[in-house]
Amino acid sequence: MRKNVLVFRELPADQLARLQAAHTVVVANPKNAAELPAFEAALAEAQGLIGSSYTVDAALLDRAPKLEVISSVSVGVDNYALAELKARGITLCHTPGVLDETVADTVFALLMATSRRVVELSNLVREGHWSRNIGDELFGFDVHGKTLGLLGFGRIGQAIARRAALGFGMPVLYHARRPVDLAAQAPELAGKAAHTPLDDLLARADFVVAMLPLSDSTRGMIDASVFARMKPGAVFINGGRGATVREDALLAALDKGSLRAAGLDVFAKEPLPLDSPLRTHPRVTPLPHIGSATHETRHAMAELATTNLLQALAGERPAAVYDSAAG
């Protein structure tokens, strides 16, 4: 039976065609003022939503009384009112797994660029200031052999750990709610990554990489006390969620000099406001939330999200239902 689907962020043509072959589809991005009226009108009849990067709260759900399923083209579900969805019996799907390696590539690239000052020194050349061999005031720091500390050790954290331990000979410490059975889940990391108390990790890690989901317990978790316990001269990288970090505390640690540098792909508010000190801070390497932004991975995410939606609307169990317990 054909149902009504509202696509609220553009999909690749082949995935849109899959939806159109099975259902009646309206494409309307509410972030585009010209398309907002069509989006609002389609909500009333929508049985399925698919898209990303838009807040779906109780007020929006009130305008979508026939809604059965939301398929998010993302892993994170920060934009969705989870309790409301559960109370209304609306299924939420997402796209874990298909972006793990790509995000790990991005995070490790950010770690290396930050430690070796790649962006800063590239700009030195671009701006015509490279007139002699650089001196030690512009030297970076080695990555290989240094200790990596991971806050969060899910699939992406483990992918980062593989790059560090197997490719760069880095001892890996990780802090998570519970130890991971490496022999069963990641045998290549057995003996190379160790579950570590937070204080011990912070004191020993040369690089602290945050890959935390956003929840009530992690919001603002990385605060002044965490930065104060980091090894002097450590580098901080955030590839998880911006709101897990107290950005004022991060800036204070950078200005004090206890934290050598920071590489950030995520921020508490995105896009990063023009007046944010993080945008131009000399010790910060900022990126515009590009963790999964490759042609191949974004298509794979859209394909999984489309499959999830088609399965749910057909009364089948979707391939990737969001599991709040695994959060």
Summary of the structure (lengths in Angstrom):
residues: 327
radius of gyration: 21.7
end to end distance: 32.7
largest distance: 70.7
contacts: 1031
relative contact order: 0.14
helix: 39%
strand: 16%
